[in-house]
Amino acid sequence: MNNISNEEFDCHFLNEGFTAKDLLDQTIDEVSSSNDKDAFSAADLGDILKKHLKWLKALPWYTYPFYAVKCSDRTIGKTLVVIGTGFDYASKTEIQIVQSFGVPPGRIIYANPRKQVFLIKYDATNGIQMMTFDSEVELMKVARAHPKAKLVLDCKAVHRLSVKSGAILKTKQAKELNIDVIGVSFHMGSGCTDPEIFMQAISDAPCFDMGAEVGFNMYLLDIGGGFPGSEYAKLKFEEIARVINPYFPTDSGVTLIAEPGRYYVASAFTLAVNIIAKTLVLKEQTGSDDEDELSEKTFMYYVSDGVYGSFNCIFYDHVHGKHLLQKHPKPDERYSSSSMWPTCDSLDRIVECYGLPKMHVGDWMLFENMGAYTAAASILNGFQRLTIYYVMSGSAWQLMWQV
Ligand SMILES: *Cc1c(COP(=O)(O)O)cnc(C)c1O
């Protein structure tokens, strides 16, 4: 059960057969006749539900996702509370967000091996037990502030060859301090492109025999985040699932958790930006002034949002949104194009691509997969930078309350 009511969702319900993309097009039509041409985004909450169902189907049935809350905003969080995921937090701001969703303490993990003491105390007071650690210093902080914590040993920091011995040492230290260690975790890092790396990490994880050796009942394996959130990612979610599954029979007795972030949200968001200026760059002068007679040409479009805004993900996260064409080019009308933000900073290049139709000032460009680690999808310090329209189909809404 949860205490979220329907009214709390600030969400447009889509009529049968009407999609989030249709709503974007409709909104573009509406704002085009006004003076307000600010960028905006549409978030399809049904897409998040779809991701969750895919998760349940592809991974071992006992894989419990703890959503990495650094990714996104309130409405997304509330959707995930209803669906029933857990939450992974790493900072004060994040735990405040998670608590404001009304998430039960058993569904929260403090997944930062370098912890702030006041947050450890906060967890103790609020019944949050799971947290990661990676060193004796962290163990001592926990022993003082939250002796009943259930610790998960973060193996990322440990050199691979010495994973086992390092892990045994730290587990022994926990035993001496009388703190419970329930399992191990690793976070592959985001943007992992090789499924073998997942496989390696799982087979290297110094697991449960080690617990027995030290006298702990270790039963939890946290496989971290890094699951791709869009179908354009090099490494597909299904490939990761295929690598993971053979290690976990239906009755493995292991509690498997993960910390997906982008996986749940990336593809839910589409950003619409307006073209505010345009220039033509020639690679080869043909002596003609006519735009349509030039052979090698690139159009530069300056749009109303950029890498210092919604596209911050390009620097921060090496993720590029993908152009979604609002109008389709004829075969002989495909131009190479760059989209820029109007600061005129040469770094502020959003995307370069070939095959866009010729666009005009006042046209809109759409970018898919803008849901993770972008300002298009988040409320920063309580201020929403741009308008987000949340949408969901009636059938997804009903299904959401049943999963
Ligand atoms: C950011 C982060 C995640 C989520 O990463 P994604 O690539 O978005 O899945 C998971 N765990 C930790 C510790 C993180 O810092």
The ligand as an SDF file (V2000), in Angstrom:
LIG
                    3D

 15 15  0  0  0  0  0  0  0  0999 V2000
   24.5140    6.9030  -10.5170 C   0  0  0  0  0  0  0  0  0  0  0  0
   24.5500    5.6310   -9.8270 C   0  0  0  0  0  0  0  0  0  0  0  0
   23.7030    4.5910  -10.2170 C   0  0  0  0  0  0  0  0  0  0  0  0
   22.7950    4.6930  -11.4090 C   0  0  0  0  0  0  0  0  0  0  0  0
   23.5140    4.6540  -12.6050 O   0  0  0  0  0  0  0  0  0  0  0  0
   22.7790    4.4540  -14.0040 P   0  0  0  0  0  0  0  0  0  0  0  0
   23.8730    4.3540  -14.9740 O   0  0  0  0  0  0  0  0  0  0  0  0
   21.9290    5.6650  -14.2190 O   0  0  0  0  0  0  0  0  0  0  0  0
   21.9770    3.2120  -13.9010 O   0  0  0  0  0  0  0  0  0  0  0  0
   23.7270    3.4350   -9.4750 C   0  0  0  0  0  0  0  0  0  0  0  0
   24.5390    3.2860   -8.4010 N   0  0  0  0  0  0  0  0  0  0  0  0
   25.3700    4.2620   -8.0010 C   0  0  0  0  0  0  0  0  0  0  0  0
   26.2480    4.0290   -6.8180 C   0  0  0  0  0  0  0  0  0  0  0  0
   25.4090    5.4560   -8.7040 C   0  0  0  0  0  0  0  0  0  0  0  0
   26.2440    6.4250   -8.3000 O   0  0  0  0  0  0  0  0  0  0  0  0
  1  2  1  0
  2  3  1  0
  2 14  2  0
  3  4  1  0
  3 10  2  0
  4  5  1  0
  5  6  1  0
  6  7  2  0
  6  8  1  0
  6  9  1  0
 10 11  1  0
 11 12  2  0
 12 13  1  0
 12 14  1  0
 14 15  1  0
M  END
$$$$
